[in-house]
Amino acid sequence: MSEIFEPSRRSWPRKFRDAFRGLYCGAVAEKSFYVHTLFAVAVVVAALLFRVSATQWCLLLLSIALVATAEMLNTALERLAKAVDIKTNPFLADALDMGSAAVLLASLGAALVGAIIFLGRLVELLSP
């Protein structure tokens, strides 16, 4: 029974190994993660080209992390829902829709942060 998940008895190296395994599982399993990764790379390239400030870097990286976290939690929720019940369940459907909404809200917030930063920098660069 030593393979049963016992969070309080795991060593720190084991906790990190499990977390990286979860990151791998989520990133590989969820096609949406690829889209978010593509946008994250585009944001990083744009931030380098626009030479954004340290504060703007922090906001952009925090936004990327927020979207990735929301996507990872949504993927975990989807996997858990499949493990709990394979039939149509209105409670699980609601929970899955809320998980998707969390990703949508995080993505919209990140897009707004990016728009504010990059449009502001564009105006600064084009101003005489």
C-alpha positions, 0 to 999 in steps of 0.5 A: 500500500505504499503507492497510495497517494499520501500528500503528507508523507511525501518528501520534498523531492517526491513532491517536486517530481510529482509536480513536474509529472503533472506539468508534463501530463497536462501540457501533453494531454491538453491541445489548448496548452499548445495554443497558450504556449504559442501565445506566450512565446509571441508575448515574450518575443514582442516584449523583447522587441518593444523593450518593455520595462521590468514592471511590464515584464512582471505583469506579462509573465504573471499573466502568462503564468495565470493563464497556464495555471488556469489551463492546468487546473481546468485540465485536472478538473476534466481528468477528475470528472472523467474518473468520477463519472463517464455518464452525463452528469449535470453537476460535472458539466457545470463544474467543467464549464466553470473550469473553462470559464476560468481559462477564458477569464484568465486569457481575456485578462492577459490579453487586456494586460498585453494590449495595454502594455504593447499599445502603450509602448507602440504609442511611445515608440511612434511619438516624435 
